[in-house]
């Protein structure tokens, strides 16, 4: 059965830290064993092998029964053969490596046994004059002993410290993520949550800040959509009612067909404004162009309609702009000037450090100063007697196009009366 792969960040961090700690411990142990313990083990094996060779020479020089008594004396008068619980290879790594190294240094065929207990001993079987003798030697103290409780403690340490480290790391991660999850669930239910605190580690603070901006943008889009639908319903209702009257009671109009055509044109203009506002010009490619030439062309078109703009155009460098979007921006500003200002119409251009500036001015009645900050928002209109009623989208569209070009639109009251709309576009 396959082990399930951890899904949570805590589980993965915990697994990763355990693997890293275990790998580091194994590496440390290998370095310690190879460069420090291994030379000691080999040195101890060489010493035992040297002692064994010396003992073998001494025993070879003796005759029976003196040889047997000498072996019994070297074995402390105890057993002459290994105990039944002795084994050829011990359980611990260092003792096993010691016996392997010892065998390499002893004559071929020499049997070696390891005996654990209160006193760890090494049994060596020597063949002298056709007779086998077992001699016992004490194991070198440099051969470490690894007890089971030590293994348990090491395993507990391997598990406890990585788990503690994973929790400390995850603590600063899980809390901000849980906030984001709750806020996202609120959005899913159709509500708008409070801003998520942008604290904690830099990466999570950046995510929280981006999430807050996204929610604010979605909330603004939702409010704009609702406002736009309400505006469409409100603005189209009047010309639509007149159109129905022209169809149902043509006798009430001097020229029913012309009146109906005019009402249809009003509806078409309103719908076109709403489409322009909803669409934007993000997909249109920017191309280098002459902004002054575009202004002169529009001024000539308005002159043909009976609206004369005074032009004061300083030489400007070519800048990259979206042709249709920029045309719509300038048309909306100039159209507002002709409809609401009527007199003192002017377009001026000049350069500022890093920007080209286009100003559209009029000398009309202007607007209340408190309304200046609201006019660029969708569906904000100044309700004044004798003032034409619009959709409230012209300046909002111009503001959006200016921002799409990396610039901005500023509105200000002129000292001599009237309104000034100034567009600043960056020069790349």
C-alpha positions in Angstrom: 0.0 0.0 0.0 1.4 3.4 -1.0 1.9 6.0 1.7 -0.2 9.1 1.0 1.8 12.1 0.0 1.4 15.0 2.4 -0.9 17.7 1.1 -0.7 20.5 3.7 2.3 22.9 3.9 2.9 21.9 7.5 3.1 18.2 6.7 5.4 18.9 3.8 7.7 21.2 5.8 7.8 18.7 8.6 8.8 15.9 6.2 11.4 18.0 4.5 12.9 19.1 7.8 13.0 15.5 9.1 14.7 14.4 5.9 17.2 17.3 6.1 18.0 16.6 9.8 18.4 12.9 9.2 20.6 13.5 6.2 22.7 15.9 8.1 23.0 13.5 11.0 24.0 10.7 8.7 26.5 12.9 7.0 28.0 13.9 10.3 28.2 10.3 11.5 29.8 9.2 8.2 32.4 12.0 8.5 33.0 11.1 12.2 33.3 7.4 11.4 35.5 7.7 8.3 37.9 10.4 9.5 38.0 9.9 13.2 36.7 6.5 14.3 37.9 4.4 11.4 41.6 5.2 12.1 41.1 4.3 15.7 39.4 1.0 14.8 42.2 0.1 12.4 44.8 1.0 15.0 43.1 -1.2 17.6 42.8 -4.1 15.1 46.5 -3.8 14.3 47.4 -3.9 18.0 45.2 -7.0 18.6 46.7 -8.6 15.6 50.2 -7.9 16.9 49.3 -9.2 20.3 47.9 -12.3 18.7 51.1 -12.9 16.7 53.2 -12.5 19.8 51.0 -15.0 21.8 51.2 -17.5 18.9 55.0 -17.3 18.9 55.1 -17.8 22.6 52.8 -20.8 22.5 54.7 -22.3 19.6 57.8 -22.3 21.8 56.1 -24.3 24.6 55.5 -28.0 24.7 52.5 -29.8 26.0 51.2 -29.7 28.7 52.9 -26.3 29.4 51.1 -24.9 26.4 47.6 -25.9 27.7 48.4 -24.4 31.1 49.6 -21.2 29.5 46.4 -20.9 27.4 44.3 -21.5 30.5 46.3 -18.8 32.4 45.8 -16.3 29.6 42.1 -17.0 29.6 41.9 -16.3 33.3 41.4 -20.0 34.2 37.9 -19.9 32.6 36.4 -21.5 29.6 38.6 -22.9 26.9 36.1 -22.3 24.2 33.7 -19.4 23.3 30.3 -19.2 25.0 27.3 -20.3 23.0 26.0 -16.7 22.7 29.2 -15.4 21.0 28.9 -14.6 17.3 31.2 -14.0 14.4 29.8 -10.6 13.6 28.5 -8.3 16.4 25.4 -6.2 16.1 27.0 -2.7 16.4 28.6 -1.1 13.4 31.9 -0.1 15.0 32.5 -3.6 16.6 31.6 -5.2 13.3 34.0 -3.0 11.4 36.7 -3.8 14.0 36.3 -7.6 13.5 36.5 -7.2 9.7 39.7 -5.1 10.0 41.1 -7.6 12.5 40.5 -10.6 10.2 42.3 -8.8 7.4 45.4 -8.6 9.6 45.3 -12.1 10.9 46.6 -15.2 9.1 44.1 -16.8 6.7 41.7 -19.3 8.4 41.9 -17.7 11.9 38.5 -17.8 13.5 37.3 -14.8 15.4 34.3 -14.6 17.7 32.8 -11.6 19.5 31.3 -12.0 23.0 29.0 -9.3 24.5 28.3 -9.0 28.1 29.6 -7.1 31.1 33.1 -7.5 29.6 33.2 -7.5 25.8 35.8 -10.1 24.7 37.3 -11.3 21.5 37.9 -15.1 21.0 40.7 -16.1 18.6 41.3 -19.7 17.5 45.0 -20.5 16.9 46.3 -23.6 15.3 49.7 -24.7 16.8 51.2 -28.1 15.8 47.9 -29.4 14.5 46.0 -28.5 17.7 43.4 -25.7 18.0 43.5 -23.3 21.0 41.0 -20.6 21.8 42.5 -17.5 23.5 40.4 -14.6 24.8 41.4 -10.9 24.7 39.5 -7.9 26.0 37.9 -5.7 23.4 39.5 -2.3 23.0 37.7 0.5 24.9 37.7 2.6 21.7 35.1 0.3 20.2 31.9 2.2 21.2 28.7 0.5 22.4 25.4 1.6 21.0 22.6 0.7 23.4 18.9 0.5 22.4 17.9 3.4 24.6 20.4 5.6 22.7 18.7 4.7 19.4 15.3 5.6 20.9 16.6 8.9 22.1 18.1 9.7 18.7 14.9 8.8 16.9 12.9 11.0 19.3 15.3 13.9 18.8 15.1 13.4 15.0 11.3 13.6 15.2 10.9 16.3 17.9 13.2 19.0 16.7 12.1 19.0 13.1 8.5 19.0 14.2 9.2 22.0 16.5 11.0 23.8 13.7 8.2 23.1 11.2 5.7 24.5 13.6 7.7 27.6 14.2 8.1 28.2 10.5 4.5 27.4 9.7 3.1 29.6 12.4 4.0 32.7 10.5 2.5 31.2 7.3 -0.7 29.5 8.3 -2.3 32.5 10.1 -2.1 34.9 7.1 -3.2 32.1 4.7 -6.2 31.3 6.9 -7.2 35.0 6.7 -7.0 34.8 2.9 -9.1 31.7 2.9 -11.8 33.3 5.0 -11.8 36.4 2.8 -12.0 34.4 -0.4 -14.9 32.4 1.1 -16.7 35.7 1.8 -16.2 36.8 -1.9 -17.5 33.4 -2.9 -20.7 34.0 -1.0 -21.2 37.3 -2.9 -20.1 39.7 -0.2 -17.1 41.9 0.0 -14.7 41.2 3.0 -12.7 43.7 5.0 -9.1 44.3 3.9 -6.8 41.4 4.9 -4.0 42.7 7.1 -0.8 42.8 5.0 1.6 41.8 7.7 3.8 38.8 8.3 6.6 37.7 6.0 7.2 39.8 2.9 5.9 37.2 0.4 2.7 36.7 2.3 2.2 40.5 2.8 2.6 40.9 -0.9 0.0 38.3 -1.6 -2.4 39.9 0.9 -1.8 43.3 -0.6 -2.5 41.9 -4.1 -5.6 40.2 -2.8 -6.9 43.4 -1.3 -6.3 45.3 -4.5 -8.1 42.6 -6.5 -11.1 42.6 -4.1 -11.3 46.4 -4.2 -11.1 46.3 -8.0 -13.9 43.7 -8.2 -16.0 45.6 -5.8 -15.5 48.8 -7.9 -16.4 46.9 -11.1 -19.5 45.4 -9.4 -20.6 48.9 -8.2 -19.9 50.3 -11.7 -21.8 47.6 -13.4 -24.8 48.1 -11.1 -24.6 51.9 -11.6 -24.2 51.5 -15.4 -27.3 49.2 -15.6 -29.3 51.8 -13.6 -27.9 54.6 -15.7 -28.8 52.8 -19.0 -32.4 52.2 -17.7 -32.7 55.8 -16.6 -31.2 57.5 -19.6 -32.9 55.5 -22.3 -36.3 55.7 -20.7 -37.0 59.3 -21.8 -36.2 59.1 -25.5 -37.8 55.6 -25.6 -41.0 57.0 -24.2 -40.9 59.8 -26.8 -40.3 57.3 -29.5 -43.4 55.3 -28.5 -45.4 58.5 -28.5 -44.2 59.4 -32.0 -45.3 55.9 -33.2 -48.6 55.7 -31.2 -49.7 59.3 -31.7 -47.9 60.8 -34.7 -50.5 63.6 -34.9 -48.9 65.1 -31.8 -45.7 65.9 -33.7 -45.1 68.3 -36.5 -42.7 65.9 -38.2 -43.3 62.4 -36.7 -40.7 60.6 -38.9 -38.0 63.2 -38.2 -38.8 63.2 -34.5 -38.7 59.4 -34.3 -35.3 59.5 -36.1 -34.0 62.0 -33.6 -35.2 59.9 -30.7 -33.5 56.8 -32.2 -30.3 58.8 -32.6 -30.4 59.8 -29.0 -30.8 56.2 -27.9 -28.0 55.2 -30.2 -25.7 57.9 -28.8 -26.5 56.8 -25.2 -25.8 53.1 -25.9 -22.6 54.0 -27.7 -21.3 55.9 -24.7 -22.1 53.0 -22.4 -20.4 50.5 -24.8 -17.3 52.8 -24.9 -17.2 53.0 -21.1 -17.6 49.2 -20.7 -15.2 48.2 -23.5 -12.1 50.4 -23.0 -9.1 50.3 -25.4 -6.8 47.9 -23.7 -6.5 45.6 -26.7 -5.6 48.4 -29.2 -2.0 48.6 -30.2 -0.1 51.8 -29.5 1.7 53.4 -32.4 3.9 56.5 -32.6 2.0 59.6 -33.7 1.7 63.4 -33.9 -0.7 64.5 -31.2 -0.8 68.1 -32.5 -1.9 66.8 -35.9 -4.7 64.8 -34.3 -5.9 67.9 -32.4 -5.8 70.0 -35.6 -7.9 67.5 -37.4 -10.5 67.4 -34.7 -10.6 71.2 -34.4 -11.2 71.4 -38.2 -14.1 68.9 -37.8 -15.7 70.9 -35.0 -15.2 74.1 -37.1 -17.3 72.5 -39.8 -20.0 72.0 -37.1 -19.9 75.6 -36.1 -17.6 75.3 -33.1 -14.3 77.2 -33.3 -11.4 76.2 -31.1 -8.5 78.5 -30.5 -5.3 76.4 -31.0 -2.1 77.1 -29.1 0.1 74.1 -30.0 3.8 74.0 -29.0 6.0 71.5 -30.9 5.7 68.1 -29.3 7.8 64.9 -29.8 6.2 61.8 -31.3 4.6 59.7 -28.5 3.1 56.2 -28.7 -0.7 56.2 -28.2 -3.7 54.1 -29.1 -5.2 56.0 -32.1 -8.9 55.3 -31.6 -8.6 55.6 -27.8 -6.8 58.9 -28.0 -9.3 60.2 -30.6 -12.2 59.3 -28.3 -10.4 61.0 -25.3 -9.9 64.3 -27.2 -13.4 64.1 -28.7 -15.0 63.7 -25.3 -13.1 66.7 -23.8 -13.9 68.9 -26.8 -17.5 67.7 -27.0 -18.0 68.6 -23.3 -16.5 72.1 -24.0 -18.9 72.7 -26.9 -22.0 71.4 -25.1 -21.5 72.9 -21.6 -19.0 75.7 -22.1 -20.1 76.9 -25.6 -17.7 80.0 -25.5 -14.0 80.6 -25.1 -13.1 77.2 -26.6 -9.4 76.5 -26.8 -6.9 73.6 -27.0 -3.4 74.1 -25.8 -0.4 71.8 -25.8 3.1 72.1 -24.2 5.9 70.0 -22.7 6.7 69.4 -19.1 9.6 67.3 -17.8 8.7 63.8 -18.8 5.3 64.7 -20.1 3.3 66.2 -22.9 0.3 68.2 -21.8 -3.0 68.8 -23.6 -5.4 71.3 -22.2 -9.0 71.8 -23.4 -10.6 75.0 -22.0 -13.9 76.9 -22.2 -15.2 80.1 -20.7 -18.7 78.8 -19.9 -20.5 78.8 -16.5 -18.2 76.1 -15.1 -19.3 73.7 -12.3 -19.4 74.0 -8.5 -15.9 73.5 -7.1 -17.1 70.6 -4.9 -18.1 68.7 -8.0 -14.6 68.7 -9.6 -13.5 65.6 -7.8 -16.7 63.7 -8.8 -17.0 64.6 -12.4 -14.5 61.9 -13.5 -16.5 59.2 -11.9 -19.2 57.4 -14.0 -22.7 58.8 -14.0 -21.8 62.0 -12.1 -23.6 64.9 -13.6 -24.1 68.5 -12.7 -27.9 69.2 -12.5 -28.4 72.8 -13.4 -31.3 74.6 -15.0 -30.7 75.2 -18.7 -27.7 72.8 -18.7 -27.9 69.9 -21.2 -28.3 66.5 -19.7 -25.7 63.9 -20.6 -24.9 60.3 -19.7 -22.2 61.3 -17.2 -19.7 59.0 -18.9 -17.7 61.4 -21.2 -15.1 62.4 -18.6 -15.1 58.9 -17.0 -14.1 57.5 -20.4 -11.5 60.2 -20.9 -10.0 59.5 -17.5 -9.9 55.7 -18.2 -8.1 56.2 -21.5 -5.6 58.6 -20.0 -4.8 56.0 -17.3 -4.4 53.3 -20.0 -1.7 55.5 -21.5 0.0 55.9 -18.2 -1.2 59.5 -17.8 -3.9 61.3 -15.9 -6.7 63.7 -16.4 -7.1 66.8 -14.1 -10.0 69.2 -14.0 -9.8 72.8 -12.7 -11.9 75.9 -12.7 -10.4 78.8 -14.7 -9.9 82.1 -12.9 -11.9 84.0 -15.6 -14.7 81.5 -15.5 -15.1 78.2 -17.3 -13.5 74.8 -17.0 -10.1 73.4 -17.9 -9.5 69.7 -18.6 -5.7 68.9 -18.6 -4.3 65.6 -19.8 -0.7 64.7 -19.0 0.8 61.8 -21.0 4.3 60.4 -20.2 7.1 60.6 -22.8 8.9 57.3 -23.1 
